[in-house]
Structures are given as structure tokens and as C-alpha cells.
Amino acid sequence: MPSDATWETLEKLVGTWSTEMTHPAMEGVVVHGSMLAEWLEGKRFLIQRARTDHADFPDSVSILGSTEQDRVEPGAGRAGPASEPRLTMHYFDSRGVFRVYEAALEPNVWRLWRMAPGFSQRFTGTFADGGNSIIGLWQVNEDGEHWVDDVRITYRRSPRP
């Protein structure tokens, strides 16, 4: 079982969410979709599966969890050196794109970011409606200096059965 702090932090994302996205290159178009977030058995990693109803927006799978070091079976003696615990998200999509983001979940804010020459990204999502909505904005930085608004996304949690 992960630390209580990690489990409680990620638990707020668990559920089925409807999504609405807009992109500045597609003025007036609202892309609908869904995101399912569920625990991998053992509750150490959270799996997110996202789908959209628009061919220009990829479907994706992401895995969030605490990745403070490589883990192996106890007694194998091959664990990497201990490091500071950090929350990361590994992202894979239907275009063949894969990325690793740093992540942070605070009481009312979800943040993701990656710094990569020529294409850095960051996401800030604010929890609303008692945690049943997330209002988010992705931004990109292609020149190393300026952040530009990219995808705006709203998540709405479906009622839990």
C-alpha cells in the first residue's frame, strides 16, 4: 500500500468523468470525451483511460503514482538508491506519443509539468463543486521563454453508484 498521503491524494481522481475540451486552433469546437480513473490492484498506481469523440484529439492511458525509486521484490537487493518521493504521470496516446510528467495534487489544485527543449508543457486543474469538477488549462512553451494557452478542459465526475 502506498503512503497514506499518496493514496488519499490520488483517491480524489478516482471515478468516471465526462470531459469537454477546446483548443485555440479549433475555434468554436467543443470536444467531448470521458476519463476513467481507477486503481491498479494493490492501490499503488492510478490508471487513467481517456477517450474523445474527435479524430484530432488522441485517446490515452496514463499511470500516476509515487516513483521515489525503482522497486523490486523484497530481498532481491537490487533496489535503486533512495530518493525523494515524487509523484509522476506516465502518459501514452493513440498517436504513439509517450511522455513523463511531474505531478502534484494539492487540496484544490492538480498540476502536471514537463520541461523539454522545444516543447515544455504544464497543466493546472482547479477542483470545484466539492471535488466533482476540475477546470483545467494546458499550456505549452516552444521557445524556452513564453507560455501559451493550449487545451482547456473541464472534467465532471459522474455520480458514483
Secondary structure as GFF3:
##gff-version 3
##sequence-region A 1 161
A	DSSP	alpha_helix	4	11	.	.	.	ID=ss1
A	DSSP	beta_strand	15	22	.	.	.	ID=ss2
A	DSSP	beta_strand	31	39	.	.	.	ID=ss3
A	DSSP	beta_strand	45	52	.	.	.	ID=ss4
A	DSSP	beta_strand	60	66	.	.	.	ID=ss5
A	DSSP	beta_strand	87	93	.	.	.	ID=ss6
A	DSSP	beta_strand	98	105	.	.	.	ID=ss7
A	DSSP	beta_strand	109	114	.	.	.	ID=ss8
A	DSSP	beta_strand	120	128	.	.	.	ID=ss9
A	DSSP	three_ten_helix	129	131	.	.	.	ID=ss10
A	DSSP	beta_strand	133	141	.	.	.	ID=ss11
A	DSSP	beta_strand	148	157	.	.	.	ID=ss12
###
